[in-house]
Amino acid sequence: MKRSAEKPQVTMLDGFLDRLISQRADREDKDALLDKLLTFVRKSFGMEVAFISEFDQGQRIFRHVSSDYEFRPVQAGDSNPLEESYCIRIVRKELPELIVNARQLPLALEIPATQELPIGSHLSVPLYLTDGSLYGTFCCFSRSVVPGLADRELEFMHLLAGLIARFISAEVIDQRERQASTGQIMAILRSGQITTFEQPINALHQIDGVIKFRTFATEALSRFPECSLMVEDVFIKAAATGLALPLELGCFTRALKLLTMLPSDLLLSINISATVLIQPECVKALSGYDLSRVVIELTERESVLSYQALLEVVASLRDAGAKFAVDDAGAGYSSLRHIMMLRPEWIKIDHSLVADVDKSKSQQALIRSMVQYGTDMNAVIIAEGIETPEELETLYRLGVRYGQGYLLARPRQPAVRH
């Protein structure tokens, strides 16, 4: 095959490289840009096939392919064993990136494709994503030997490989992270390794100038002992991968079982997102329990898409005796919107407002206003994350009469108490 008389110059791509560098392209446009690049490289170098491959679980997957009309040995989406390819041997540096005549290399002759296609000239460079991980290779080849291939062509391939890697990195890395997250959440669901802890919520009162407390409720806290992720990250990743319902429902049903272990005068608080609460499976899980002892804490892992649907479920569960709490109040707009829309029986002040409250006039002013709101709306105000005596004393002085935190009681494994 004759090589193009023109040298592969960046300016010949009519703005393509500018778009590649700036990454201004949607999904369909990206595919078209990459296909255009492969065709340009193939024709400029006098090659018959150019492709971008991804290495995945021992396979080489052809993500983008450009080939002559009369010779199409592979198409986008095809795959073959990685160990049968030039690509992996080039990445390992067992074969050179630039091969003018593959049939003169003994190691290349050991690869079936060298004789079967056959392969004459071959150019291939690794593709490394912006996080340093190996994606695959950027390659072109021809059945015949293409004379004159030299370092100039190889250097240009490396230049383009760097641009391609930047172009695809964000999407590929995000996809890989989603796949890893899905695997982690699925492992939790398959193993059933969900452990429920409890942390007391205390009523505060003062005797002879000393603040005393007694437990009037306990919060169920889910833990995942076999997962390396932080607890909140598990829920965030479950929501991002569409697995929030099975995970939260599993935690929710396990938490409800604490009711059988607690004294009858203690309330049980359970966290759930609004998205999961409105699902029929969640409402069904509550059947058979004394809901007058249950407080449902609405979390902010996902925004509420329909307050109407949420309010209907809340009203139905309230009629059955359940109470509602808004968690992390004061941490953002969403929690305040929850308070206004849901009129919760409990409002839990976020730990960010409680931390060092004894040193902050602005935090004190905000908490004082929340206490007044609770008085006006007949809502219990609970301070979360109390860790020091100074915080406790300041909160009590501001009118807070319920609290939770390490100073009062740490999370613990539940035990039967009567």
N, C-alpha and C positions, 0 to 999 in steps of 0.2 A: 504493500500500500504506500502511495506517495505521501510525503509529508507536505504540509502547507508551506508555501514559500515565505509566509509572514512569521516573524518571531512572536512568541507569546508575550505581548506587552499588556500591562494593566490597563492602559488607556483604551485598548481595543474592546473592552467589555462594556462600553457605552453606559457607564455609571453603575454597572453591576456590583463592582467591588465596593463602591461607596455605600450602596444599600446593604451589602453584606456586612461591612464594618459597623455601620450605624444600626444594623439589625431592625430596620423599619420594614417589617413584613408580617403579614398574617400567615396562618398555617398553609393555605393553598399557595400563596405567593412564595413562601419559603421553599416549598417543594419545586415550584417552577424555576426559582432562582438557582437552586442546587442542580437541577437537571440541565439548565442552560450552562452552568459552569462545567459540568462533566462533558457536555458536547463540545464546548470550546476547547477544553484541554485535550480531549480525544483527537479532534481534527487538527489542532495545532501541532501535536506531537506525532501525527501520522499513525495513531493507534485505532484499533477497531472497537475496543470496549473500555469504558471508564466506569468506576463504581465507588460508592461509599459503603463500607460494611461495618456492622456492629458485632462485637463478640459477646455472646450470651449463652452461658451454661454449656460450653463446649461446642457451640455452633457458630458458624459465620453466617450472619444474616445480611443479605443484600438490601440495603435500605433505599438506595438510589442507583439507577443504572442508565447509562447511555451507550448505545451500540449501533453499528451499521445495520441498515435495513436487512441486508443479506446474511448477517451473522449475529445471532442473538443467543449465545449460550446460557445466559442467565437473565432473569427479570427481577424487578423490584419485588421483594417478599420471599424470593427463593432463599434456601439455606442449604448448607452442607457441613459435614464435620470439620471443625476448626483444624484438627490435626492433619487433614488431607490438603491443606491450603498452603500457598506461598506466604500468605499474610502472617500467620503465626511464626513462621520461621524467620521472616524479616524482622518482626518485633523482637524476637529472641536474638537477632543478629547472627543467625546461622546462615542466612542468605543476604546478599547485598541489596540495598534499596533499589539500585539501578542495575538491571540485567539487560545487556544488549542482545545476548544470544543465550537463552536458557538451555538450549540443547548442548551447550559446551560445559555446563556445570554438572558434575556428578550428583550433587545433592538434589538439584532441580530435577534431574532425570528419575530420581526415586519417587517423585510426586506423579501420580497417574495422569493428571491433567496435562503435563508437559508433552506427552505423546498423544493423548486422546484428543485434545482440542485441535491442533497442538498449540503450544505457546512458544513464540519466538522471542520478542522483546517484552520486558515487564518492568514497570515502575510502581513502587509502593512505598508509602510513608505512614507511620503511625498517627492516629488522631488521639490527642490527649485533651480531655475536658479542662475547664478552668479550675476545677478542684484537684487537678493532678491525676485523676483516674483515667485509665485507658478505655477509650470508646471502641476503637476498631482501626480500620485503615482506609486510606484514600489511594486508589489504585487505577492503573490503566495497563492494558496489554494488547498485543497483536499476535496473530498466528505466524506472521512472517517476521523476519529480522528487520528492524528499522535502523538503518545506518545513521550515524551522526549523533545519536543520543549521548548526552554528556552531562557534566555537572550543572550546566546552565538550566537544563530541564528539571533536574533533581532539586535545585535550589528553588525554582519556581513552584514545584510541588510542595515543598516545605512551607513556603510563604502561604500558599492557598490552604494548606492543611491547618495552619494556625488560625486563619480567618474562618474556615469552616467550623473549627472547634468552638470558637467564640460564638459563632452564629447559632449553633445547636445546643450549647452547654446548658443554658437556663432551663430549657424544656426537658432535656434528657435528665439532668440532675433532679429536677422536680419529679419527674416520672419515677426515677429510681427510688427517691425518698418515699414516694407514695407506695411503691411496691414493698419497700422494707417495712413501712408502717403497717400496711395491710397484713404482712406476715407476722409482725409482732402482736397485733390485736387478735388475729386468728389463732395464734398459739395460746393466748390467754383463754379465748373462748373454747378451744378444743380441750385444753387441760382442765378447765374449770377452776384454775388457781386464783380465786377471788376470796380474799380474807376480809372480814368485817371487824373493824375496831370501833370503839365508842369513846367519846369525849364528853364528860359531864358539862351541862350548862347550869349555872348557879344563880340563885336568888341572893342578893346582897342586902345586909342589914347591919346596923351599927349598934353596939352595946358598950357603954362606958368609953366612947371614943374609939373603939376598935372595930374595924370592919370584919364582920363574920359572913359566912356564906353556907348555903345548903343547896344540895342538888335537887332541881325540880324537873329536869329533863336531861336527855342525853342525845348526842348527835352520832349517827352511824357514819363511819368513815371507811371507804373501800381501799384496800391495799392489794398490790399484785406482787407477791414475794418472789416470783420467778422471772419477773421482768425488770430489766435494768433501767427503764425509763422512770422519770419522776411521775408521781401519780397524776398530776394535772396534765402532763404531756400525753399520758395514755388516753385521757378523755378527748384532748384536742385532736390527736391523731385519729381516734375513732370517728370523730365528727367529720374530719377531712376526707376520710376514706369510705364514708357511707356505712360505718359499722357502729354508729352511736346507739342505735336502737337495741341490738343484741347485747352490747356491753353494758349500757346503763340499765337495761331491764334485768340483766343478770345480777348486777350490784343491788338494784332496788329490791328484788325478791329475796335476796339473802339478808338484806338489812331488815326487812319486815319481820324476819324470824326472831329478831331481838325482842320483840314484844312479849314473846313467851318466857323470856328470861328476866324481864324487868319487873320490879314491884308495880302493882296496878295503879299506884298514884303517880308514876313517872311517865312523862311524855317522851315520845321517840321522834326525833327530827331526822328526815331523810332527804338527801340532795337528789335533784333530778332536773334535767333541762326542760324548758317549755316544749321543745320539739318532740321529746319523747313522752312527756306527760299526756299530750293530747292523743297519743296512739291508743287504739282499743286494747292492745296487749297490756299496757301499763295500768289502765283502769281496771282491767280484769284481774290483774295481780293483787289489787287491793281488796277484792271481794273476800269476805270471810273474816276480815280483821275488824277490830273495834277502832273505827277511824277517829273516835273522840280522843284517842291517845296518840294520834299521828299528826305531825306537823311536816308539811311538804315544803322544803326549801328550794326555791327556783334559782338555778345557777344561770350564768351569763355566757355559757360556752358558745351559744349560737344566738343570733338575733331572732326576735319573735316575728314570724312572717304574717301571722294572723292573730291579732288580739281577740277577735270575735270568737274564733275556735277555742282559744285558751280560756277566755272568760266563761264560755259554756261549760267546759270541763270543771273549772274551778267552782262554779256555782253548784254543779251537781255533787261534787265531792264535799263542799261545805254543807250542803243539805244533809249529807250522810254523817257529818260530824267532824270532818277534817279541818285543820287550820293551815294557814299558809304563811310562809316567811319569805322575805326578799333578802338574799345574801349580798354581801359586799356593798352595802349601801354607802354612798358617798364616793365610791371609786370611779364612777363614770355616769354618763347621761342615761345609759340603759337601765341601771338600777333605780334611778329616780323615776323614770318612765314606768317601770314595773310598779313602784309604790303608788303612783297616781292612778294607774289603771286597775290594779288588783286590790287595793285597800287591804294589805296583809295584816294578819293578827300580830305577826312578829316583824320587826325591822332589825337586821343585824348590821351593826356599824363595822365597816371594813377595817381590817387590822392596820392599814396604812394611815388611817386617821387616829388610831389608838396608840400606835408606836410613838413614844416620846411626847405624848399629849401634855404632860406636865410642863414641858418646855416651850410649847407653842400656843400663843394666844389665838391664832387663826383657827387651829384645830379645835380649841376649846369653844370658840364662838360657834363653829359649825355644829359641834356635838350638842351644845346647849340648845340650838335651834331645832335639832332633830328630836331632842327630848321633849321640847314643847310641842312639836308636831305629834309625837306619840301620845302625849296627854290629850291633845285636841281630838285625835282620831281613835283614842282608846286602843292603841297598839303598844305591845311590849317592845322596849328598846333594849337590845342586847349588844354589848361591846365585845368584839372578837379580838383574840390575840393579846390578851393582857399578860404582860410578862414581868412587870416590876411593881413593887409596892407603891411607888410614886404615881405610876399610871392608874393603879386601882384607886388610890386616894383622890386623885384629881377627877376621875370619872364619877366617883360617888358624890363629890362636891358639886359636880355639874348636873346631878340628878339621875345618873344612870343607876338602875337598881338590879340589873341582870348582867352577868358577865361570863366569859369563857376564855380560857387561855392557859398556858403552861404554869402561870403563877398559882392558879386555882386547882387545875387537874390536867395531867397529860393524857393523850390518847392511850387506851389500854385494850387488851383483849377482854371481851365480855365474859362474865361469869354469872351463873344463875343466882339471883338475889331475891329474897322474899321479904 
